[in-house]
């Protein structure tokens, strides 16, 4: 396990150096070179349209394009828990015209769960974090347990089903952590292609429960039963909703989204896109729009983003070991 932890952190140390600008790619790119895109930029979102990740990416695409002077086009490539879209960007030409909108699940959780991913999360070049995402445990409308303590009692008597958007997603890992912390014998995790299809299954009564991203919850809360927040503290938007931690089951799924470039993308490209993203996410109007979507605004450049990934990779590795979730 110690070797696995070291293997995870070694590329992160390298990324910290890259993010700080302590590297060169080729003689034609110097640190003083400015990159100005000359045609549209493709931003790959590895989840289906309609989910919280997609909504956040679309909220930032237009203002980012205005800052860069080119249209930013959203390209949804869903499947395999984000691996299909991530692999496409991983193998793309590192010229700034194909970028990845990634989540903590793909970058911090996946390396622990999937040693043979079709992409190498820690070889992407971090550009900037774009927002924090919270999760709330919800149930199908006719679920018999309306409060968290009753849900735990029910889960100890019979197997409950949790909708997820693939192995390694917050929906999957949250169910496993709940099982461990609540001392529940068994849970059934039902995978879907994205958070939006998973939510549809819960609303249709096909699955008992789901850890719903807050952006998606804001659009569907009248069609589900809200049980508890999967966070350290209550969310401002849902002050009346207790946390699972308040009942002695401290499931904390708060995560983040951000933009990455393919491996070996030149520094001038990273600098230009990072500057534009920081300006966008610092804009009061954009912050308000993100808050309306239920996204916690975040800003910061490549170095801070690389450090965040390092700490989150360590945190999620420990959580997975604690919950006895084995690498696959």
One Martini backbone bead per residue (centre of mass of N, CA, C, O) as a GRO file, in nm:
protein
  328
    1UNK     BB    1   0.058   0.063  -0.020
    2UNK     BB    2   0.303   0.253   0.001
    3UNK     BB    3   0.377   0.229  -0.297
    4UNK     BB    4   0.113   0.335  -0.412
    5UNK     BB    5   0.134   0.614  -0.282
    6UNK     BB    6   0.405   0.687  -0.419
    7UNK     BB    7   0.302   0.654  -0.713
    8UNK     BB    8   0.096   0.887  -0.688
    9UNK     BB    9   0.299   1.127  -0.595
   10UNK     BB   10   0.522   1.151  -0.806
   11UNK     BB   11   0.364   1.300  -1.037
   12UNK     BB   12   0.277   1.540  -0.856
   13UNK     BB   13   0.554   1.663  -0.818
   14UNK     BB   14   0.591   1.721  -1.116
   15UNK     BB   15   0.341   1.908  -1.152
   16UNK     BB   16   0.438   2.132  -0.964
   17UNK     BB   17   0.671   2.212  -1.148
   18UNK     BB   18   0.511   2.268  -1.401
   19UNK     BB   19   0.313   2.482  -1.281
   20UNK     BB   20   0.564   2.678  -1.204
   21UNK     BB   21   0.755   2.671  -1.480
   22UNK     BB   22   0.995   2.434  -1.449
   23UNK     BB   23   0.995   2.424  -1.787
   24UNK     BB   24   1.045   2.262  -2.108
   25UNK     BB   25   0.980   2.167  -2.453
   26UNK     BB   26   1.074   2.376  -2.684
   27UNK     BB   27   1.245   2.616  -2.855
   28UNK     BB   28   0.980   2.765  -2.972
   29UNK     BB   29   0.922   2.779  -2.660
   30UNK     BB   30   0.887   3.043  -2.445
   31UNK     BB   31   0.819   3.220  -2.157
   32UNK     BB   32   0.745   3.488  -2.346
   33UNK     BB   33   0.534   3.352  -2.491
   34UNK     BB   34   0.229   3.411  -2.665
   35UNK     BB   35  -0.098   3.276  -2.665
   36UNK     BB   36  -0.322   3.286  -2.958
   37UNK     BB   37  -0.602   3.187  -3.067
   38UNK     BB   38  -0.736   3.093  -3.415
   39UNK     BB   39  -0.951   2.885  -3.301
   40UNK     BB   40  -1.156   2.688  -3.175
   41UNK     BB   41  -1.237   2.542  -2.856
   42UNK     BB   42  -1.227   2.228  -2.700
   43UNK     BB   43  -1.453   2.111  -2.440
   44UNK     BB   44  -1.436   1.828  -2.257
   45UNK     BB   45  -1.724   1.648  -2.142
   46UNK     BB   46  -1.747   1.328  -1.962
   47UNK     BB   47  -2.063   1.394  -1.978
   48UNK     BB   48  -2.376   1.441  -1.996
   49UNK     BB   49  -2.623   1.623  -2.055
   50UNK     BB   50  -2.773   1.794  -1.756
   51UNK     BB   51  -2.565   1.800  -1.555
   52UNK     BB   52  -2.361   1.956  -1.330
   53UNK     BB   53  -2.103   1.959  -1.500
   54UNK     BB   54  -2.224   2.070  -1.762
   55UNK     BB   55  -2.346   2.334  -1.647
   56UNK     BB   56  -2.077   2.460  -1.558
   57UNK     BB   57  -1.928   2.459  -1.827
   58UNK     BB   58  -2.143   2.637  -1.977
   59UNK     BB   59  -2.115   2.889  -1.790
   60UNK     BB   60  -1.792   2.929  -1.885
   61UNK     BB   61  -1.753   2.921  -2.194
   62UNK     BB   62  -1.823   3.208  -2.293
   63UNK     BB   63  -1.635   3.384  -2.110
   64UNK     BB   64  -1.379   3.236  -2.198
   65UNK     BB   65  -1.396   3.304  -2.500
   66UNK     BB   66  -1.377   3.611  -2.461
   67UNK     BB   67  -1.091   3.608  -2.335
   68UNK     BB   68  -0.960   3.438  -2.591
   69UNK     BB   69  -1.113   3.507  -2.877
   70UNK     BB   70  -1.280   3.229  -2.869
   71UNK     BB   71  -1.463   2.966  -2.914
   72UNK     BB   72  -1.625   2.749  -2.676
   73UNK     BB   73  -1.672   2.403  -2.715
   74UNK     BB   74  -1.891   2.161  -2.626
   75UNK     BB   75  -1.787   1.808  -2.560
   76UNK     BB   76  -1.975   1.529  -2.520
   77UNK     BB   77  -1.809   1.233  -2.354
   78UNK     BB   78  -1.953   0.966  -2.253
   79UNK     BB   79  -1.832   0.725  -2.024
   80UNK     BB   80  -1.672   0.534  -1.800
   81UNK     BB   81  -1.659   0.765  -1.577
   82UNK     BB   82  -1.490   0.961  -1.801
   83UNK     BB   83  -1.276   0.797  -1.979
   84UNK     BB   84  -1.342   0.872  -2.271
   85UNK     BB   85  -1.284   1.177  -2.260
   86UNK     BB   86  -1.003   1.163  -2.129
   87UNK     BB   87  -0.862   1.002  -2.350
   88UNK     BB   88  -0.904   1.203  -2.582
   89UNK     BB   89  -0.726   1.425  -2.446
   90UNK     BB   90  -0.467   1.266  -2.386
   91UNK     BB   91  -0.435   1.216  -2.722
   92UNK     BB   92  -0.413   1.496  -2.789
   93UNK     BB   93  -0.306   1.771  -2.911
   94UNK     BB   94  -0.073   2.001  -2.745
   95UNK     BB   95  -0.231   2.318  -2.842
   96UNK     BB   96  -0.516   2.418  -2.678
   97UNK     BB   97  -0.782   2.291  -2.851
   98UNK     BB   98  -0.785   2.062  -2.616
   99UNK     BB   99  -0.991   2.017  -2.333
  100UNK     BB  100  -1.051   1.935  -1.981
  101UNK     BB  101  -1.338   1.855  -1.790
  102UNK     BB  102  -1.288   1.785  -1.454
  103UNK     BB  103  -1.293   1.561  -1.179
  104UNK     BB  104  -1.217   1.417  -0.881
  105UNK     BB  105  -1.292   1.131  -0.973
  106UNK     BB  106  -1.088   1.111  -1.219
  107UNK     BB  107  -0.815   1.226  -1.060
  108UNK     BB  108  -0.832   1.105  -0.743
  109UNK     BB  109  -0.985   0.819  -0.756
  110UNK     BB  110  -0.906   0.647  -1.008
  111UNK     BB  111  -0.604   0.571  -0.943
  112UNK     BB  112  -0.692   0.368  -0.719
  113UNK     BB  113  -0.910   0.184  -0.872
  114UNK     BB  114  -0.745   0.219  -1.174
  115UNK     BB  115  -0.446   0.107  -1.291
  116UNK     BB  116  -0.582   0.067  -1.611
  117UNK     BB  117  -0.613   0.322  -1.748
  118UNK     BB  118  -0.653   0.499  -2.063
  119UNK     BB  119  -0.526   0.705  -1.866
  120UNK     BB  120  -0.314   0.965  -1.705
  121UNK     BB  121  -0.394   1.178  -1.468
  122UNK     BB  122  -0.089   1.286  -1.379
  123UNK     BB  123  -0.019   1.395  -1.691
  124UNK     BB  124  -0.179   1.616  -1.676
  125UNK     BB  125  -0.230   1.965  -1.708
  126UNK     BB  126  -0.284   2.200  -1.488
  127UNK     BB  127  -0.484   2.501  -1.470
  128UNK     BB  128  -0.789   2.511  -1.318
  129UNK     BB  129  -1.011   2.577  -1.090
  130UNK     BB  130  -1.393   2.619  -1.097
  131UNK     BB  131  -1.536   2.431  -0.862
  132UNK     BB  132  -1.756   2.338  -0.614
  133UNK     BB  133  -1.906   2.023  -0.496
  134UNK     BB  134  -2.207   1.910  -0.374
  135UNK     BB  135  -2.385   1.662  -0.160
  136UNK     BB  136  -2.707   1.486  -0.156
  137UNK     BB  137  -2.915   1.275   0.005
  138UNK     BB  138  -3.153   1.087  -0.180
  139UNK     BB  139  -3.490   0.984  -0.263
  140UNK     BB  140  -3.743   0.841  -0.347
  141UNK     BB  141  -4.063   0.949  -0.304
  142UNK     BB  142  -4.164   0.646  -0.167
  143UNK     BB  143  -3.979   0.631   0.059
  144UNK     BB  144  -4.001   0.523   0.390
  145UNK     BB  145  -3.750   0.695   0.461
  146UNK     BB  146  -3.730   1.047   0.577
  147UNK     BB  147  -3.480   0.987   0.762
  148UNK     BB  148  -3.166   0.899   0.848
  149UNK     BB  149  -3.209   0.701   1.087
  150UNK     BB  150  -3.421   0.527   0.931
  151UNK     BB  151  -3.233   0.447   0.704
  152UNK     BB  152  -3.026   0.289   0.869
  153UNK     BB  153  -3.220   0.079   0.981
  154UNK     BB  154  -3.306  -0.029   0.705
  155UNK     BB  155  -3.014  -0.106   0.599
  156UNK     BB  156  -2.983  -0.333   0.831
  157UNK     BB  157  -3.229  -0.515   0.707
  158UNK     BB  158  -3.182  -0.410   0.402
  159UNK     BB  159  -3.114  -0.371   0.079
  160UNK     BB  160  -2.988  -0.088  -0.080
  161UNK     BB  161  -3.013   0.143  -0.348
  162UNK     BB  162  -2.760   0.305  -0.559
  163UNK     BB  163  -2.704   0.562  -0.759
  164UNK     BB  164  -2.475   0.596  -1.034
  165UNK     BB  165  -2.182   0.714  -1.255
  166UNK     BB  166  -1.989   0.495  -1.172
  167UNK     BB  167  -1.694   0.390  -1.105
  168UNK     BB  168  -1.570   0.639  -0.874
  169UNK     BB  169  -1.799   0.784  -0.803
  170UNK     BB  170  -1.981   0.941  -0.567
  171UNK     BB  171  -2.208   0.732  -0.576
  172UNK     BB  172  -2.021   0.492  -0.512
  173UNK     BB  173  -1.835   0.584  -0.274
  174UNK     BB  174  -2.064   0.676  -0.086
  175UNK     BB  175  -2.190   0.396  -0.044
  176UNK     BB  176  -1.936   0.259   0.078
  177UNK     BB  177  -1.894   0.455   0.315
  178UNK     BB  178  -2.169   0.415   0.443
  179UNK     BB  179  -2.143   0.115   0.501
  180UNK     BB  180  -1.906   0.146   0.696
  181UNK     BB  181  -2.004   0.375   0.900
  182UNK     BB  182  -2.306   0.236   0.944
  183UNK     BB  183  -2.293  -0.073   0.952
  184UNK     BB  184  -2.359  -0.209   0.672
  185UNK     BB  185  -2.375  -0.508   0.504
  186UNK     BB  186  -2.533  -0.387   0.234
  187UNK     BB  187  -2.506  -0.271  -0.112
  188UNK     BB  188  -2.655  -0.135  -0.415
  189UNK     BB  189  -2.490  -0.050  -0.715
  190UNK     BB  190  -2.618   0.160  -0.980
  191UNK     BB  191  -2.521   0.218  -1.299
  192UNK     BB  192  -2.469   0.513  -1.497
  193UNK     BB  193  -2.374   0.746  -1.739
  194UNK     BB  194  -2.499   0.965  -1.536
  195UNK     BB  195  -2.646   1.182  -1.321
  196UNK     BB  196  -2.909   1.227  -1.475
  197UNK     BB  197  -2.996   0.927  -1.517
  198UNK     BB  198  -2.987   0.862  -1.215
  199UNK     BB  199  -3.209   1.061  -1.132
  200UNK     BB  200  -3.435   0.940  -1.302
  201UNK     BB  201  -3.442   0.669  -1.149
  202UNK     BB  202  -3.524   0.787  -0.877
  203UNK     BB  203  -3.783   0.943  -0.967
  204UNK     BB  204  -3.906   0.657  -1.084
  205UNK     BB  205  -3.837   0.426  -0.854
  206UNK     BB  206  -3.578   0.227  -0.931
  207UNK     BB  207  -3.424   0.372  -0.693
  208UNK     BB  208  -3.360   0.468  -0.374
  209UNK     BB  209  -3.071   0.622  -0.405
  210UNK     BB  210  -2.872   0.944  -0.393
  211UNK     BB  211  -2.590   1.139  -0.470
  212UNK     BB  212  -2.666   1.467  -0.526
  213UNK     BB  213  -2.591   1.719  -0.700
  214UNK     BB  214  -2.677   2.037  -0.645
  215UNK     BB  215  -2.740   2.134  -0.935
  216UNK     BB  216  -2.951   1.899  -0.971
  217UNK     BB  217  -3.131   1.945  -0.720
  218UNK     BB  218  -3.248   2.227  -0.797
  219UNK     BB  219  -3.417   2.081  -1.044
  220UNK     BB  220  -3.544   1.811  -0.848
  221UNK     BB  221  -3.656   1.847  -0.545
  222UNK     BB  222  -3.974   1.789  -0.600
  223UNK     BB  223  -3.892   1.458  -0.686
  224UNK     BB  224  -3.761   1.427  -0.399
  225UNK     BB  225  -3.601   1.310  -0.102
  226UNK     BB  226  -3.447   1.477   0.152
  227UNK     BB  227  -3.201   1.373   0.390
  228UNK     BB  228  -2.871   1.450   0.347
  229UNK     BB  229  -2.559   1.581   0.389
  230UNK     BB  230  -2.229   1.530   0.227
  231UNK     BB  231  -2.082   1.698   0.487
  232UNK     BB  232  -1.942   1.892   0.733
  233UNK     BB  233  -2.159   2.113   0.654
  234UNK     BB  234  -2.402   2.304   0.601
  235UNK     BB  235  -2.576   2.436   0.349
  236UNK     BB  236  -2.682   2.741   0.255
  237UNK     BB  237  -2.916   2.632   0.058
  238UNK     BB  238  -2.957   2.387   0.307
  239UNK     BB  239  -3.004   2.451   0.624
  240UNK     BB  240  -3.234   2.227   0.692
  241UNK     BB  241  -3.010   2.018   0.623
  242UNK     BB  242  -2.858   1.769   0.748
  243UNK     BB  243  -2.591   1.594   0.830
  244UNK     BB  244  -2.450   1.289   0.858
  245UNK     BB  245  -2.259   1.368   1.094
  246UNK     BB  246  -2.489   1.433   1.305
  247UNK     BB  247  -2.532   1.091   1.308
  248UNK     BB  248  -2.230   0.951   1.289
  249UNK     BB  249  -2.193   0.982   0.950
  250UNK     BB  250  -1.901   1.111   0.791
  251UNK     BB  251  -1.990   1.197   0.494
  252UNK     BB  252  -1.749   1.337   0.246
  253UNK     BB  253  -1.802   1.461  -0.103
  254UNK     BB  254  -1.656   1.702  -0.156
  255UNK     BB  255  -1.569   1.874  -0.457
  256UNK     BB  256  -1.427   1.918  -0.795
  257UNK     BB  257  -1.348   2.135  -1.067
  258UNK     BB  258  -1.158   2.133  -1.388
  259UNK     BB  259  -0.880   2.224  -1.596
  260UNK     BB  260  -0.716   2.043  -1.862
  261UNK     BB  261  -0.428   1.932  -2.028
  262UNK     BB  262  -0.238   1.781  -2.217
  263UNK     BB  263   0.037   1.639  -2.240
  264UNK     BB  264   0.286   1.875  -2.317
  265UNK     BB  265   0.182   2.144  -2.285
  266UNK     BB  266   0.262   2.448  -2.331
  267UNK     BB  267   0.310   2.709  -2.120
  268UNK     BB  268   0.167   2.944  -2.276
  269UNK     BB  269  -0.106   2.804  -2.277
  270UNK     BB  270  -0.150   2.774  -1.976
  271UNK     BB  271  -0.126   3.073  -1.903
  272UNK     BB  272  -0.361   3.179  -2.077
  273UNK     BB  273  -0.594   3.002  -1.967
  274UNK     BB  274  -0.556   3.060  -1.667
  275UNK     BB  275  -0.604   3.364  -1.677
  276UNK     BB  276  -0.891   3.346  -1.793
  277UNK     BB  277  -1.017   3.170  -1.567
  278UNK     BB  278  -0.960   3.356  -1.328
  279UNK     BB  279  -1.123   3.595  -1.437
  280UNK     BB  280  -1.393   3.450  -1.459
  281UNK     BB  281  -1.413   3.330  -1.153
  282UNK     BB  282  -1.388   3.645  -1.039
  283UNK     BB  283  -1.648   3.728  -1.148
  284UNK     BB  284  -1.941   3.833  -1.013
  285UNK     BB  285  -2.141   3.722  -1.227
  286UNK     BB  286  -2.031   3.434  -1.234
  287UNK     BB  287  -2.060   3.371  -0.936
  288UNK     BB  288  -2.367   3.400  -0.937
  289UNK     BB  289  -2.424   3.180  -1.145
  290UNK     BB  290  -2.296   2.948  -0.986
  291UNK     BB  291  -2.470   2.977  -0.732
  292UNK     BB  292  -2.738   2.914  -0.882
  293UNK     BB  293  -2.623   2.614  -0.950
  294UNK     BB  294  -2.455   2.518  -0.679
  295UNK     BB  295  -2.170   2.647  -0.702
  296UNK     BB  296  -1.851   2.680  -0.567
  297UNK     BB  297  -1.645   2.916  -0.599
  298UNK     BB  298  -1.328   2.903  -0.784
  299UNK     BB  299  -0.980   3.003  -0.762
  300UNK     BB  300  -0.682   2.936  -0.957
  301UNK     BB  301  -0.391   2.809  -1.046
  302UNK     BB  302  -0.179   2.555  -1.129
  303UNK     BB  303  -0.034   2.521  -0.854
  304UNK     BB  304  -0.286   2.499  -0.671
  305UNK     BB  305  -0.415   2.264  -0.828
  306UNK     BB  306  -0.189   2.058  -0.782
  307UNK     BB  307  -0.215   2.058  -0.471
  308UNK     BB  308  -0.505   1.966  -0.458
  309UNK     BB  309  -0.459   1.693  -0.596
  310UNK     BB  310  -0.263   1.581  -0.387
  311UNK     BB  311  -0.454   1.592  -0.138
  312UNK     BB  312  -0.696   1.433  -0.269
  313UNK     BB  313  -0.552   1.171  -0.332
  314UNK     BB  314  -0.488   1.104  -0.038
  315UNK     BB  315  -0.775   1.116   0.078
  316UNK     BB  316  -0.910   0.898  -0.113
  317UNK     BB  317  -0.724   0.665  -0.051
  318UNK     BB  318  -0.803   0.649   0.249
  319UNK     BB  319  -1.108   0.610   0.212
  320UNK     BB  320  -1.091   0.346   0.048
  321UNK     BB  321  -0.947   0.183   0.266
  322UNK     BB  322  -1.152   0.222   0.493
  323UNK     BB  323  -1.396   0.097   0.301
  324UNK     BB  324  -1.275  -0.147   0.138
  325UNK     BB  325  -1.183  -0.049  -0.149
  326UNK     BB  326  -1.081  -0.206  -0.426
  327UNK     BB  327  -0.886  -0.242  -0.665
  328UNK     BB  328  -0.955  -0.319  -1.031
   0.00000   0.00000   0.00000
